[in-house]
Amino acid sequence: MATQTRIAIAGSGFAGLEAAFYLRRRLGDEARITVVSDSKQFLFRPNMIYIPFGKEPEGLTFDVSATLEDHGIEWVHQPVTGIDPDARTLITAGGADVEYDYAVLATGADMVPQEVPGLEEHAYTIWTPDSNLALRGALGRAVERARGGERQRVVFAVPPKNMCSGPLYEIVLMLDSWLRDQPAPVRDNITIDFATFEPAYIMVFGPRINAVVEQEFDARGITGHREHGLERVEEGEAVFGDGTRLSYDLLISFPPYEAAVRYESLPGDERGFIDTDMESRRVRGHDRIFAIGDAGDFPVKQAFLALLEADAAADAIACDILGEHPDKAFDPVSLCIMEQFDKATFANVPLQLSGRSVPPVEVREGAEDEYQVGSGRVWRVGKKMLGLAVPMHFRHGRPFHAGMSWKLMEPGLNGMKSLFAD
Ligand SMILES: Cc1cc2nc3c(=O)[nH]c(=O)nc-3n(C[C@H](O)[C@H](O)[C@H](O)COP(=O)(O)OP(=O)(O)OC[C@H]3O[C@@H](n4cnc5c(N)ncnc54)[C@H](O)[C@@H]3O)c2cc1C
């Protein structure tokens, strides 16, 4: 036991759990793994999009502490406040600091609605179960008014520095389908606008997704506004950088992002996202510290990419310890399924950094064949399967992407891609 390598993991979301279970499986007793997190609950954030339409949040969480302990992973329920790379210590708010030989920082992102004056006060947002429950209430009230013959204007706004706009597009398309299922004249009495700072809809997923969204907006009577950076929100009016004003009865937004924890001792950008080596997710200048998922500097914040980053970092650590050669370099191929209720849209997008701030990534040159998009009801099944499979694997202490399940699911997914995407 005295020779065990100590690995401390901060955060128990997608990235933290994938890394913890991968390392436990690969290293067995060679490592003493400790997860430090401010929450006992794993939250399957992607399925929060269903909360405004009636799903209860309880089904999206489970208590991770018992699973970790069952798999021989130590658990510290404390907020992490920083890291001391010289003393090799993860610092916690409660003083229960954790010494490490390797540290993995997976504390995710946070929202900064205050960056857009008036946003916090006037807009409904989608980051937490509670904010989605509040949105459910607001949508219910808008529907009641529309049913009573009152015209309602719902405006969606993606402000600059939001780093995961996809869910807001899901909610606007789901809202349209949901309103169409309500008795007349509800949908007729509700106008919907979608304004984004992005030059293309869901810009990080490339031109084909922009075209899909354009087509959906046209078919559904949703008015889209690209390159509309939300500047401030007044009561009843959203004001954009170019002076455009959109009046609203209900404003729905996904605020700007920043890192949930600022690690002052590490290199990072002005939002606290940590500088890493692309392939291994090693923090620049710190061989024994890794930053994965939303906490790191990859500019697309997505659960699927968080899993890939976790596998790359965990593999690099395991190989260091075992004296092997790493073979799971982070390869940013994003996979997403956009819910729309009447169908879903799938995208497989090989990415490369663009070197620009907007958009920060682009479809990888030379990998156009792998850039696949498809829409249809069948993709709703794919979305449901992922929503069941990821939490189920974590509940059983298994990595999802680096595990057997993905190996088994991948041929099925490839089959679906060849039949239902091109
Ligand atoms: C509504 C919505 C829908 C989404 N849909 C999708 C989707 O369809 N597909 C997709 O790929 N992505 C989606 N995302 C994005 C995805 O949820 C995130 O990218 C993903 O959760 C990032 O994983 P993570 O592990 O880095 O961070 P998180 O999952 O946020 O986990 C962070 C962990 O760190 C812990 N933590 C935070 N602060 C501290 C602290 N100070 N000390 C200790 N621990 C701390 C938290 O409790 C948590 O355990 C969606 C996001 C939202 C909000």
The ligand as a Gaussian input file, in Angstrom:
#p B3LYP/6-31G(d) Opt

LIG

0 1
 C      -29.296000      22.389000     -20.514000
 C      -27.984000      21.796000     -20.966000
 C      -27.999000      20.828000     -21.956000
 C      -26.795000      20.272000     -22.408000
 N      -26.842000      19.332000     -23.400000
 C      -25.721000      18.720000     -23.803000
 C      -25.769000      17.688000     -24.793000
 O      -26.836000      17.340000     -25.320000
 N      -24.604000      17.089000     -25.138000
 C      -23.418000      17.440000     -24.577000
 O      -22.403000      16.839000     -24.936000
 N      -23.329000      18.428000     -23.661000
 C      -24.445000      19.077000     -23.236000
 N      -24.393000      20.070000     -22.287000
 C      -23.079000      20.484000     -21.757000
 C      -22.601000      19.505000     -20.687000
 O      -23.566000      19.309000     -19.703000
 C      -21.293000      19.985000     -20.056000
 O      -20.385000      20.264000     -21.079000
 C      -20.746000      18.886000     -19.141000
 O      -21.564000      18.770000     -18.020000
 C      -19.306000      19.181000     -18.746000
 O      -18.828000      18.156000     -17.919000
 P      -17.791000      18.481000     -16.763000
 O      -17.548000      17.217000     -16.055000
 O      -16.666000      19.242000     -17.307000
 O      -18.585000      19.516000     -15.819000
 P      -19.866000      19.234000     -14.930000
 O      -20.697000      18.158000     -15.475000
 O      -20.496000      20.573000     -14.741000
 O      -19.239000      18.749000     -13.562000
 C      -18.479000      19.614000     -12.747000
 C      -18.277000      18.937000     -11.390000
 O      -17.453000      19.745000     -10.570000
 C      -18.076000      19.955000      -9.318000
 N      -17.612000      21.241000      -8.791000
 C      -17.923000      22.491000      -9.216000
 N      -17.290000      23.410000      -8.449000
 C      -16.557000      22.714000      -7.557000
 C      -15.680000      23.082000      -6.509000
 N      -15.417000      24.353000      -6.207000
 N      -15.104000      22.098000      -5.788000
 C      -15.342000      20.793000      -6.060000
 N      -16.158000      20.404000      -7.029000
 C      -16.768000      21.337000      -7.778000
 C      -19.573000      19.888000      -9.634000
 O      -20.342000      19.607000      -8.479000
 C      -19.580000      18.737000     -10.628000
 O      -19.510000      17.513000      -9.937000
 C      -25.564000      20.668000     -21.825000
 C      -25.564000      21.640000     -20.819000
 C      -26.754000      22.195000     -20.381000
 C      -26.741000      23.225000     -19.290000

